[in-house]
Every structure is written in structure tokens, then in C-alpha cells.
Amino acid sequence: MHHPGPPRFVAVGEAIELAPRDPDPDAAYAWTVANRPDGSTVTVGDAAVEHFEPDVEGTYVVHLSAPDGDHELTVRAFGSSRSPATGGESGVSAGRSGFESGEGASGRSGVNRGSGSGGVSVPTGDGGRPRVRLEPAIEGAQAVVRATPIPHPDGTETPSDLDVEFLLDDRDAVDRDAVAIADTELRVPLAGIGDRLRVHAVSVGDTGYSVPDAVEFARGEATGTAVSSAGDVSASHLYDPPAWAEDAVIYEIYVRTFAGQNPDDDGEGAGSDERSAFDAIIDRLDHLESLGVNTLWLTPVLENDHAPHGYNITDFFSIAADLGTRSDYERLVEAAHDRGMNVLFDLVCNHSARTHPHFQAAVADPDSEYHEWYEWRGPGEPETYFEWEHIANFDFTHLPVRRHLLDAIDQWAPLVDGFRIDMAWAVPNTFWREVHDRAKAIDDDFLLLDETIPYIPDFQGGCFDMHFDSTTYAALRRVGNGAPAEGILDAVDERAEIGFPPHAGFMLYAENHDETRYIVECGRAAAAAAAGALFTLPGAPMLYAGQEFGQRGKRDDLAWDHTDEELQSFVRQLATTRRDEPALGPEGDFKRVEYAVRDGDADRVVAFGRVRDDDAVAVVLHFGSGTATVALPAATGTRDAVSGRSIGTAGGLTVDTVAVIPADPDTVLA
């Protein structure tokens, strides 16, 4: 169906993209504004992909004429004063050529000091963007949706000060006259629902409107995270991460150097010509399993311009010949699945390599059909980001581009368990919303993980399930270089402060293929403490291949013969502790706790609590050398779950790098 997707919430002055889904590049599409509020004069252009910018507050209906019929899209616009601090939802702006960034080599994610939506401003003291959580239920013969509006943690608003706005999905058949809305609750008789009903909502306060949440009532099989059912109708959350992803331990593999150059006992190394790069990974699955790893993220495996990172794609449908065959890749996926591991495919959609045949044709002939596939800075010079000279940005207003990429997604999604999405900030949100729904239709538990630096709260609203926690990453780097360790807690709190809803998922990392190894930049003691943070803070920890044994080169062949056995054993203990302590899991709340450093550098120590029901632990991280002695009132014992030994002394708890101590839930929550 060509319908443009879920209803949209915006503020006056914010432009949204309108695009038909599942596009036919040869078909005709036309947009009109069917309904607008009094005083509005807004119109929409006549291209297949358009931008729509409401000019007054109110509700609009945009009409799409498509080959499969006519479709309507509801757009709710709030006043311009309620525009979120993230600058709207355009998803494309910063990072273009000339934009100041970090390292300027193609394939680097870049720490873009803006973002795909214009940067993130974190309000402090006076409040900011609210949040919302929807809970669906089936009560008797009615479908019920209850909204919980959540004020900004630093604001003065209370839940009762916030309004909730519900929108029904325009794609669904429902008796709208039977829908009853009272404040924060929506009800509709089950008899008034067709095959499915999707309900979307935001909370609205003086300082903005929230990231939307969505739930579904479906006859037959649910397409989200089911929470209740009655008869043939099930109720589910649509924007929650898959349960397996929230409990994931992710391991990034830079595929071309993972094997290393050390021979096996039989004299044929994992990186030898006789065996594929995928075979080398299979050979190490037992090792990864011993680390508690249950999710593999492989850097791109498609044909590319032979830059080792693989992010400059030349064929979106073929496995890179230097890595192996498609059969080799499928064998790796099967071997991982046999061990209960999930596999993430690194998806690149923003650009192609300049050596891609389509780009070569576009440069050779400006009248080529492929010239419109790309954005252009000037004759023969494509638009790009960060002055990367080996890539060319796709033009997503051109339907053949969307069709090509969606076809590639359809090919790879059924083979894997999720996409790690490169440069997510650089691609229009409408495309990601379509990818989200398309992938979830293949597999409800499919994971969509965005690489967006800095992260963007709006991406939680029907685009992605989990996000790179680049804010905590940056805090860990600062702390490793001498900043007060308390900054880690501020980084975690920032998730709520900029508007991420409670159900948003985050991937925690201290290093990846783009960054200097943490142990090189910050030293071994800090590296151990940073690893402790990954496994104890809320989120899914990610290890970059070799991090567990002290690898020093960020993209070098892994030095398997030079393993730091003590560090590797420590990482295993961290993974075991995370698995065995319920409070450290995805349902564990994160709380600040009182602590005092009795001996050692106070700036190098931080403590926090994690609580799940009656289970609670206190975590102490020490980024300095030697030990620190810490008084921790919430602790109810002295046995460290990581080391398995008592660390109690007369002055408090003596901590090397990380300690996980049993705690009193009431004290932690106080």
C-alpha cells in the first residue's frame, strides 16, 4: 500500500516530508491539502515527495492520490512555542560538506556537532520536553488505551498540567463515532474495530510536545509487543524494543581484521586464503559465547570500493567477494543462531560509493537516468558529508532511490535479526518509518539500532528501537581523561531530559571502529572501570572486538596471541554478574545513591543504585589507579558480585575498579 504512514505531530514552522510508501517509480502520485484549520493558506507541491509546513495551529488532512487509490494523512500541528528542543523532525541538514566535524575519512560515523535534526539542546532548571507512555488493554468488549503523561524531570509541571492528544491511524478501519476520549483515556468497542487499530498519542505542555507513543489492537497475530488479548483481538506496544535486544550483550566485529594473522594449530589461519572471513568468525563463536555475547554486529558485508571498513557500497545486493560468498555468510548466521546469538546487519542507506556503477554513469552523462539518484554540489561533484571524497549522497526525493534501497532491505532483513543503521541522522524520517514497519512485518522481534551522534529523541517515535548512547560514550571518555566520574550519572539522566520516553532502548559503548581504543587513550585501570559501567548502567552493553583482551589498534588485525588474560577474565565476570543480578537487567531502575570516598581521589569514583522489585544493588566505579575506600549507606553487605569476595573494611568498601554490592531497595529508592 502506498499510504504515507502514521499520523504526524509537529509544531508550526516545522516541515515534514510526505512520501508514498512502497513506491512505484513509474507511477504518478499527487498531494493536496484536503482540510486545514481556519486561517491556514498552506499548500503542497506536485512532486511525488514533498515537504509540508503547517502555518497555523490545528489539525490538517493531506490527501495522496496513488495508483492503489486515495489516501489521507492526519497532521496535528501545535503552536510554534511548543517546537521541541531538537529542532523538529526533518532528519536531514547538518554534516554536509563544509560542516565542522571530527575525523574526515569516509566510513567514520563522525561526531557531528549538530545532528540530523539541527542539534540537541538540553534544557536545565526550567523544564523542557514532556514524555508519554501508552498502555493498551482489552476490558470486556472494549479496547482501552491509557496514557501516562510524564513531565520534564527539571520542570515545574505536574502530570495533571499536561494534555494528551490522541490520533487514530488513518490506515485503519474503525467506527470513529464510537471512539470515546476522556482526558488521558481512549475507549472504542471491539465491534467497531476492523482488522487492526493503531492509536498514536503525545503529551503536551507549555514547553513542548512529547515523542509519540503508539499501541495496536489487532485481530489475529499481533505486530508489536503483545500485552493482553481477548478472543481474536490482541493489544500490543508498537514502539518498544524487542525483549531480546534489551537484554543483549553486543559484540562489534570489524570483519576484515577480526581473524588476525596467527595460524591455527593445523597451520591454516582463520584469515588464510582457503577460508572466508565468515569462517574466521565461526571459529571464534565459542570464545564470544564465553564472554556472555548474544548479539553480533558485523561491519558492512556488501560489495564496496575496497576501503576496508566497507561503508562505501558498490552493490547493495551482493556479498563482498573478498569476505566470502552469500552461502558463507548464511552459514555464519546459522552458526550464530545455533548458539542463541542474534546477528545485526550493518545497513548503509545515505550514500553509495563513487565507484558505484550508477554514480559512474551519472558523472559520465548528466542526462543519464542515474543523475537524479544523487544530490549535487556542482557539475560532476556530488553532495557529501564531512568532505568525504569517496561517497555520494542519495537524493531521497527521487522514487527510484527509495525503491532500490527498499528492495535491498527486503533481501537482507529475512536473513538476520536486526539492522545497525549507519548515519541514521542523514536520511529522512519518513524513510525510516517505512523501514521500521516493513521490517516488523517480516519479524515482530526485528531490531532497528540507529547510529546518530548526538542521539535524537524523535527517532524513538516509530523509526528505531534502540539508539547509540553517544552521550554516555562521551562522558566515559571525559572521565577516562580526568573529568569527575559523577558525569556518567548526568549522561544517563540526559536521556529523559531531552525527551526520550521510558521505553527507549540504548546501546552502551566505550569504543568502536571509529575511535581510539579506550585503553590507549585512558589507561588500563580506567578501561576496566569503563567496561564495568557498560555492564551495570541501564542499556545493552557493546564490546568492540578485542576490547575484552586489551587490543590497542582500532582497525588492526586482532592480536589473539597477546591476550590480557586477566582483563578478559574480568569482562567475563562482568557479563556473568549482569546476567545473575536481576536489578542490572532491562527492568532495573537507575537511581542515584549517597556515597562518600574515605580514601582515594573522590573525583575518580562514582556510585549508583539499580532496583528491580525487591532486588537492589549498589554499583561503585573507580577510574583511578590503586584502590578507593567508599562508604555506601545503601549497602546491606560487603560481598562484591563481580570478584566474588568481601571488600569490606573498617572505613567502608575497598574497590579496585568496579564493585556490585547488595543493597536495600528502600534506601536506593529514597
Secondary structure as GFF3:
##gff-version 3
##sequence-region A 1 670
A	DSSP	beta_strand	8	11	.	.	.	ID=ss1
A	DSSP	beta_strand	16	18	.	.	.	ID=ss2
A	DSSP	beta_strand	30	35	.	.	.	ID=ss3
A	DSSP	beta_strand	50	52	.	.	.	ID=ss4
A	DSSP	beta_strand	58	66	.	.	.	ID=ss5
A	DSSP	beta_strand	69	78	.	.	.	ID=ss6
A	DSSP	three_ten_helix	80	82	.	.	.	ID=ss7
A	DSSP	beta_strand	131	139	.	.	.	ID=ss8
A	DSSP	beta_strand	142	150	.	.	.	ID=ss9
A	DSSP	three_ten_helix	159	161	.	.	.	ID=ss10
A	DSSP	beta_strand	163	168	.	.	.	ID=ss11
A	DSSP	three_ten_helix	176	178	.	.	.	ID=ss12
A	DSSP	beta_strand	180	182	.	.	.	ID=ss13
A	DSSP	beta_strand	185	189	.	.	.	ID=ss14
A	DSSP	three_ten_helix	190	192	.	.	.	ID=ss15
A	DSSP	beta_strand	196	205	.	.	.	ID=ss16
A	DSSP	beta_strand	208	209	.	.	.	ID=ss17
A	DSSP	beta_strand	213	219	.	.	.	ID=ss18
A	DSSP	beta_strand	225	230	.	.	.	ID=ss19
A	DSSP	beta_strand	233	237	.	.	.	ID=ss20
A	DSSP	alpha_helix	243	246	.	.	.	ID=ss21
A	DSSP	beta_strand	250	253	.	.	.	ID=ss22
A	DSSP	alpha_helix	277	283	.	.	.	ID=ss23
A	DSSP	alpha_helix	285	290	.	.	.	ID=ss24
A	DSSP	beta_strand	295	298	.	.	.	ID=ss25
A	DSSP	beta_strand	302	304	.	.	.	ID=ss26
A	DSSP	beta_strand	313	319	.	.	.	ID=ss27
A	DSSP	alpha_helix	326	338	.	.	.	ID=ss28
A	DSSP	beta_strand	342	347	.	.	.	ID=ss29
A	DSSP	beta_strand	351	353	.	.	.	ID=ss30
A	DSSP	alpha_helix	357	364	.	.	.	ID=ss31
A	DSSP	three_ten_helix	369	373	.	.	.	ID=ss32
A	DSSP	beta_strand	376	378	.	.	.	ID=ss33
A	DSSP	beta_strand	381	382	.	.	.	ID=ss34
A	DSSP	beta_strand	391	393	.	.	.	ID=ss35
A	DSSP	alpha_helix	399	412	.	.	.	ID=ss36
A	DSSP	three_ten_helix	413	415	.	.	.	ID=ss37
A	DSSP	beta_strand	418	421	.	.	.	ID=ss38
A	DSSP	three_ten_helix	424	426	.	.	.	ID=ss39
A	DSSP	alpha_helix	429	442	.	.	.	ID=ss40
A	DSSP	beta_strand	447	450	.	.	.	ID=ss41
A	DSSP	three_ten_helix	457	460	.	.	.	ID=ss42
A	DSSP	beta_strand	466	468	.	.	.	ID=ss43
A	DSSP	alpha_helix	470	480	.	.	.	ID=ss44
A	DSSP	alpha_helix	487	497	.	.	.	ID=ss45
A	DSSP	beta_strand	505	508	.	.	.	ID=ss46
A	DSSP	alpha_helix	518	522	.	.	.	ID=ss47
A	DSSP	alpha_helix	524	536	.	.	.	ID=ss48
A	DSSP	beta_strand	540	544	.	.	.	ID=ss49
A	DSSP	three_ten_helix	547	549	.	.	.	ID=ss50
A	DSSP	three_ten_helix	560	562	.	.	.	ID=ss51
A	DSSP	alpha_helix	565	580	.	.	.	ID=ss52
A	DSSP	three_ten_helix	582	584	.	.	.	ID=ss53
A	DSSP	beta_strand	589	592	.	.	.	ID=ss54
A	DSSP	beta_strand	596	599	.	.	.	ID=ss55
A	DSSP	three_ten_helix	602	604	.	.	.	ID=ss56
A	DSSP	beta_strand	605	612	.	.	.	ID=ss57
A	DSSP	beta_strand	615	622	.	.	.	ID=ss58
A	DSSP	beta_strand	628	631	.	.	.	ID=ss59
A	DSSP	beta_strand	648	649	.	.	.	ID=ss60
A	DSSP	beta_strand	652	655	.	.	.	ID=ss61
A	DSSP	beta_strand	658	662	.	.	.	ID=ss62
A	DSSP	alpha_helix	665	669	.	.	.	ID=ss63
###
